[in-house]
Amino acid sequence: MQEQNLDVQGAVNWLERYAAGVRGAFLDNVANMPSRGTEVDSRVKVYVNGLAQWVRGNDDWTFESGRYFGDKGAEVQKTRVMSLLPLGASGFVKKSA
């Protein structure tokens, strides 16, 4: 928020655009990978599939672990709407300028 001079909603919007760009670049790179032969292509496909599954698994863990959303994880995962804690309630210390 400070680096981009954004409010909370602006920061969420920025992050959403950034994540969509990273996701799009990954999918474009996968779709345009040059062939290195059947055996190498097969191994690369398994590796890239593992990378994609790790990201998906991390997303699921974020909502299921209780670490970030407590017992509201399933609801937040479904709606993608959450309530923010008041400033200072998270335990993080805000840096002074």
Secondary structure, DSSP 8 states (H G I E B T S, - for coil): -TTTT--HHHHHHHHHHHHHHHHHHHHHHHHT-----HHHHHHHHHHHHHHHHHHHHHHHHHHHSSTTTGGGHHHHHHH-------TTTTS------
